[in-house]
Amino acid sequence: MYRFIVQRTLQSILTVIAVSIIVFLFMQAAGDPAALLIPEEATKEDLALMRAKLGLDRPLHEQYFHFMGNFWRGETIKSFRYYQPLLPLILDSLRLTLVLAGGSLIASVLIAVPLGTFAALKRGSTLDVLLRVIAVFGQSMPSFWVAMLLMLFFAVQLPIFPVSGVGLANIILPGATLSFFQIAILMRLFRSELLDALHEDYVRTARAKGLQEPKVIYRHVFKNAFLPVLTMTGLQLSNLVLGAVVVEPIFAWPGLGYLMVNSVFQRDYPVVVGGTIIAGVIVTAVNLIVDILYGVLDPRIRIA
């Protein structure tokens, strides 16, 4: 187990470094951010001074190593546009993104698991068919379209929830937008796993011993069927982070996605690269935790 954790940690570090290099090079190719930070009437000398001030006159490899070496020190690297220390700026926005993504993920699991259970136990019923149709629609509709529909019905036609800002009421619509796709995936997956588990030999043995059906479902079927859902739940965190990039600007939710989208248009590449690094660390850490929990929950899995 310890060897596995060390190997996965090293792989995660290499993945984050590779992603940071790719994003750094893409942002460099997007254009000169110094040209956006000086007045239109500025001279070439003013542009050169701004580039020197930002450190953009250095070779690319020196810029990258300077960034990576000082990114975690808080006050050293600053945003080109906001003139604030980079790491505190990103972490402050990340806090709101984690609130949105975490709430959406918890709501998705709490809704998808009961619906998937009912659909599997009542296979072929009218409600089972209806739930599967809804799940197909949930996986087919893009997030931005779901966001606009929710805004139209629940903010314009029925002014129940606000469409922007930060607060308990403000998180409902963006959270529902992110959860809609996750619920569809998790519900279909859990239904399928339950149906497979119900036909296993150990379930028939448990029933033959006289165990009541609720105990058979909970003790034998539910736990084994939930393992793939646990894995998918961890993997869906990356989709929630990507979805936040689309959803947060629509609802003006000031999270990491909102900050990074604005920074891309403003060529504030320290924020984009730094935000990508933080997002990569979170996703790889969650995947590592899911792998460990998978081994703990299933004794049949042996990790060398």
URLIN-V934839 format. One record per residue. N is the residue number from 0. RES is the residue in three letters. PSI is psi in radians with two decimals (* if undefined). Layout:
n:N res:RES psi:PSI
n:N res:RES psi:PSI
This chain:
n:0 res:MET psi:-0.77
n:1 res:TYR psi:-0.67
n:2 res:ARG psi:-0.70
n:3 res:PHE psi:-0.77
n:4 res:ILE psi:-0.75
n:5 res:VAL psi:-0.77
n:6 res:GLN psi:-0.79
n:7 res:ARG psi:-0.60
n:8 res:THR psi:-0.77
n:9 res:LEU psi:-0.72
n:10 res:GLN psi:-0.68
n:11 res:SER psi:-0.73
n:12 res:ILE psi:-0.78
n:13 res:LEU psi:-0.65
n:14 res:THR psi:-0.78
n:15 res:VAL psi:-0.71
n:16 res:ILE psi:-0.78
n:17 res:ALA psi:-0.75
n:18 res:VAL psi:-0.72
n:19 res:SER psi:-0.66
n:20 res:ILE psi:-0.80
n:21 res:ILE psi:-0.84
n:22 res:VAL psi:-0.68
n:23 res:PHE psi:-0.79
n:24 res:LEU psi:-0.68
n:25 res:PHE psi:-0.73
n:26 res:MET psi:-0.60
n:27 res:GLN psi:-0.63
n:28 res:ALA psi:-0.21
n:29 res:ALA psi:-0.30
n:30 res:GLY psi:3.04
n:31 res:ASP psi:1.97
n:32 res:PRO psi:-0.42
n:33 res:ALA psi:-0.54
n:34 res:ALA psi:-0.43
n:35 res:LEU psi:-0.23
n:36 res:LEU psi:-0.04
n:37 res:ILE psi:2.72
n:38 res:PRO psi:2.77
n:39 res:GLU psi:-0.54
n:40 res:GLU psi:0.09
n:41 res:ALA psi:2.63
n:42 res:THR psi:3.05
n:43 res:LYS psi:-0.57
n:44 res:GLU psi:-0.68
n:45 res:ASP psi:-0.69
n:46 res:LEU psi:-0.73
n:47 res:ALA psi:-0.66
n:48 res:LEU psi:-0.71
n:49 res:MET psi:-0.71
n:50 res:ARG psi:-0.69
n:51 res:ALA psi:-0.68
n:52 res:LYS psi:-0.67
n:53 res:LEU psi:-0.13
n:54 res:GLY psi:0.30
n:55 res:LEU psi:-0.09
n:56 res:ASP psi:-0.04
n:57 res:ARG psi:2.81
n:58 res:PRO psi:2.71
n:59 res:LEU psi:-0.73
n:60 res:HIS psi:-0.61
n:61 res:GLU psi:-0.70
n:62 res:GLN psi:-0.75
n:63 res:TYR psi:-0.85
n:64 res:PHE psi:-0.58
n:65 res:HIS psi:-0.73
n:66 res:PHE psi:-0.89
n:67 res:MET psi:-0.56
n:68 res:GLY psi:-0.42
n:69 res:ASN psi:-0.04
n:70 res:PHE psi:-0.70
n:71 res:TRP psi:0.06
n:72 res:ARG psi:0.06
n:73 res:GLY psi:-1.24
n:74 res:GLU psi:-0.19
n:75 res:THR psi:-0.91
n:76 res:ILE psi:2.31
n:77 res:LYS psi:2.73
n:78 res:SER psi:2.46
n:79 res:PHE psi:-0.61
n:80 res:ARG psi:-0.74
n:81 res:TYR psi:-0.24
n:82 res:TYR psi:0.59
n:83 res:GLN psi:2.69
n:84 res:PRO psi:2.34
n:85 res:LEU psi:-0.88
n:86 res:LEU psi:-0.81
n:87 res:PRO psi:-0.62
n:88 res:LEU psi:-0.78
n:89 res:ILE psi:-0.76
n:90 res:LEU psi:-0.60
n:91 res:ASP psi:-0.71
n:92 res:SER psi:-0.61
n:93 res:LEU psi:-0.58
n:94 res:ARG psi:-0.76
n:95 res:LEU psi:-0.60
n:96 res:THR psi:-0.70
n:97 res:LEU psi:-0.62
n:98 res:VAL psi:-0.80
n:99 res:LEU psi:-0.85
n:100 res:ALA psi:-0.74
n:101 res:GLY psi:-0.76
n:102 res:GLY psi:-0.70
n:103 res:SER psi:-0.69
n:104 res:LEU psi:-0.77
n:105 res:ILE psi:-0.78
n:106 res:ALA psi:-0.66
n:107 res:SER psi:-0.78
n:108 res:VAL psi:-0.77
n:109 res:LEU psi:-0.49
n:110 res:ILE psi:-0.73
n:111 res:ALA psi:-0.69
n:112 res:VAL psi:-0.86
n:113 res:PRO psi:-0.70
n:114 res:LEU psi:-0.74
n:115 res:GLY psi:-0.65
n:116 res:THR psi:-0.83
n:117 res:PHE psi:-0.72
n:118 res:ALA psi:-0.63
n:119 res:ALA psi:-0.75
n:120 res:LEU psi:-0.47
n:121 res:LYS psi:0.78
n:122 res:ARG psi:2.32
n:123 res:GLY psi:-0.12
n:124 res:SER psi:2.94
n:125 res:THR psi:-0.72
n:126 res:LEU psi:-0.60
n:127 res:ASP psi:-0.79
n:128 res:VAL psi:-0.73
n:129 res:LEU psi:-0.75
n:130 res:LEU psi:-0.67
n:131 res:ARG psi:-0.65
n:132 res:VAL psi:-0.77
n:133 res:ILE psi:-0.68
n:134 res:ALA psi:-0.68
n:135 res:VAL psi:-0.76
n:136 res:PHE psi:-0.68
n:137 res:GLY psi:-0.62
n:138 res:GLN psi:-0.31
n:139 res:SER psi:-0.51
n:140 res:MET psi:2.24
n:141 res:PRO psi:2.72
n:142 res:SER psi:-0.69
n:143 res:PHE psi:-0.56
n:144 res:TRP psi:-0.71
n:145 res:VAL psi:-0.72
n:146 res:ALA psi:-0.76
n:147 res:MET psi:-0.64
n:148 res:LEU psi:-0.77
n:149 res:LEU psi:-0.70
n:150 res:MET psi:-0.70
n:151 res:LEU psi:-0.80
n:152 res:PHE psi:-0.73
n:153 res:PHE psi:-0.02
n:154 res:ALA psi:-0.45
n:155 res:VAL psi:-1.06
n:156 res:GLN psi:-0.83
n:157 res:LEU psi:1.59
n:158 res:PRO psi:1.30
n:159 res:ILE psi:-0.80
n:160 res:PHE psi:2.56
n:161 res:PRO psi:2.76
n:162 res:VAL psi:-0.05
n:163 res:SER psi:2.91
n:164 res:GLY psi:-3.13
n:165 res:VAL psi:2.26
n:166 res:GLY psi:3.07
n:167 res:LEU psi:-0.76
n:168 res:ALA psi:-0.53
n:169 res:ASN psi:-0.39
n:170 res:ILE psi:-0.20
n:171 res:ILE psi:-0.92
n:172 res:LEU psi:-0.86
n:173 res:PRO psi:-0.62
n:174 res:GLY psi:-0.71
n:175 res:ALA psi:-0.63
n:176 res:THR psi:-0.79
n:177 res:LEU psi:-0.62
n:178 res:SER psi:-0.48
n:179 res:PHE psi:-0.82
n:180 res:PHE psi:-0.71
n:181 res:GLN psi:-0.71
n:182 res:ILE psi:-0.74
n:183 res:ALA psi:-0.79
n:184 res:ILE psi:-0.88
n:185 res:LEU psi:-0.64
n:186 res:MET psi:-0.81
n:187 res:ARG psi:-0.70
n:188 res:LEU psi:-0.80
n:189 res:PHE psi:-0.65
n:190 res:ARG psi:-0.80
n:191 res:SER psi:-0.75
n:192 res:GLU psi:-0.66
n:193 res:LEU psi:-0.75
n:194 res:LEU psi:-0.68
n:195 res:ASP psi:-0.75
n:196 res:ALA psi:-0.55
n:197 res:LEU psi:-0.35
n:198 res:HIS psi:0.19
n:199 res:GLU psi:2.77
n:200 res:ASP psi:-0.67
n:201 res:TYR psi:-0.42
n:202 res:VAL psi:-0.75
n:203 res:ARG psi:-0.63
n:204 res:THR psi:-0.74
n:205 res:ALA psi:-0.70
n:206 res:ARG psi:-0.65
n:207 res:ALA psi:-0.47
n:208 res:LYS psi:-0.14
n:209 res:GLY psi:0.20
n:210 res:LEU psi:2.46
n:211 res:GLN psi:2.64
n:212 res:GLU psi:-0.74
n:213 res:PRO psi:-0.66
n:214 res:LYS psi:-0.65
n:215 res:VAL psi:-0.76
n:216 res:ILE psi:-0.82
n:217 res:TYR psi:-0.85
n:218 res:ARG psi:-0.61
n:219 res:HIS psi:-0.76
n:220 res:VAL psi:-0.87
n:221 res:PHE psi:-0.83
n:222 res:LYS psi:-0.74
n:223 res:ASN psi:-0.64
n:224 res:ALA psi:-0.41
n:225 res:PHE psi:-0.30
n:226 res:LEU psi:-0.88
n:227 res:PRO psi:-0.55
n:228 res:VAL psi:-0.68
n:229 res:LEU psi:-0.78
n:230 res:THR psi:-0.82
n:231 res:MET psi:-0.62
n:232 res:THR psi:-0.74
n:233 res:GLY psi:-0.74
n:234 res:LEU psi:-0.52
n:235 res:GLN psi:-0.24
n:236 res:LEU psi:-0.67
n:237 res:SER psi:-0.65
n:238 res:ASN psi:-0.60
n:239 res:LEU psi:-0.67
n:240 res:VAL psi:-0.77
n:241 res:LEU psi:-0.69
n:242 res:GLY psi:-0.56
n:243 res:ALA psi:-0.55
n:244 res:VAL psi:-0.57
n:245 res:VAL psi:-0.76
n:246 res:VAL psi:-0.72
n:247 res:GLU psi:-0.78
n:248 res:PRO psi:-0.57
n:249 res:ILE psi:-0.74
n:250 res:PHE psi:0.16
n:251 res:ALA psi:0.66
n:252 res:TRP psi:2.01
n:253 res:PRO psi:1.02
n:254 res:GLY psi:-2.89
n:255 res:LEU psi:-0.67
n:256 res:GLY psi:-0.76
n:257 res:TYR psi:-0.76
n:258 res:LEU psi:-0.74
n:259 res:MET psi:-0.66
n:260 res:VAL psi:-0.80
n:261 res:ASN psi:-0.65
n:262 res:SER psi:-0.56
n:263 res:VAL psi:-0.80
n:264 res:PHE psi:-0.51
n:265 res:GLN psi:0.03
n:266 res:ARG psi:0.62
n:267 res:ASP psi:1.31
n:268 res:TYR psi:-0.46
n:269 res:PRO psi:-0.68
n:270 res:VAL psi:-0.73
n:271 res:VAL psi:-0.83
n:272 res:VAL psi:-0.77
n:273 res:GLY psi:-0.72
n:274 res:GLY psi:-0.65
n:275 res:THR psi:-0.70
n:276 res:ILE psi:-0.82
n:277 res:ILE psi:-0.75
n:278 res:ALA psi:-0.71
n:279 res:GLY psi:-0.70
n:280 res:VAL psi:-0.75
n:281 res:ILE psi:-0.81
n:282 res:VAL psi:-0.79
n:283 res:THR psi:-0.64
n:284 res:ALA psi:-0.73
n:285 res:VAL psi:-0.72
n:286 res:ASN psi:-0.67
n:287 res:LEU psi:-0.77
n:288 res:ILE psi:-0.71
n:289 res:VAL psi:-0.73
n:290 res:ASP psi:-0.73
n:291 res:ILE psi:-0.79
n:292 res:LEU psi:-0.59
n:293 res:TYR psi:-0.76
n:294 res:GLY psi:-0.59
n:295 res:VAL psi:-0.73
n:296 res:LEU psi:-0.48
n:297 res:ASP psi:1.77
n:298 res:PRO psi:-0.30
n:299 res:ARG psi:-0.30
n:300 res:ILE psi:2.21
n:301 res:ARG psi:2.10
n:302 res:ILE psi:2.11
n:303 res:ALA psi:*
